[in-house]
Amino acid sequence: MMYLRLFSSAIILFSIAFLPYWFYLILILASIIIFPFFVEAIVFGFLIDILYGGGVGGLLLSPFAFGATILVFISMPVQKRLRMHV
């Protein structure tokens, strides 16, 4: 499971650098749902804001990182109810 998480993080990092936004957003959302406490999504949110942000400014005003943080914490109770065999 750890190697799958590392592999998915590498794929997401590649997709942030080279693929369109809709592709990496879907991958990040799927990873948040599949992996428990996927905090890498928050780091990826900061990376997206650094690379493609329109000068929003400040770490607290980072919309992608803020959205990823909210999704990670909302998905925690939902993941306990889901029955997934990965």
Rosetta blueprint (number, residue, H / E / L):
1 M L
2 M H
3 Y H
4 L H
5 R H
6 L H
7 F H
8 S H
9 S H
10 A H
11 I H
12 I H
13 L H
14 F H
15 S H
16 I H
17 A H
18 F H
19 L L
20 P L
21 Y H
22 W H
23 F H
24 Y H
25 L H
26 I H
27 L H
28 I H
29 L H
30 A H
31 S H
32 I H
33 I H
34 I H
35 F L
36 P L
37 F L
38 F L
39 V L
40 E H
41 A H
42 I H
43 V H
44 F H
45 G H
46 F H
47 L H
48 I H
49 D H
50 I H
51 L H
52 Y H
53 G L
54 G L
55 G L
56 V L
57 G L
58 G L
59 L L
60 L L
61 L L
62 S L
63 P H
64 F H
65 A H
66 F H
67 G H
68 A H
69 T H
70 I H
71 L H
72 V H
73 F H
74 I H
75 S H
76 M H
77 P H
78 V H
79 Q H
80 K H
81 R H
82 L L
83 R L
84 M L
85 H L
86 V L
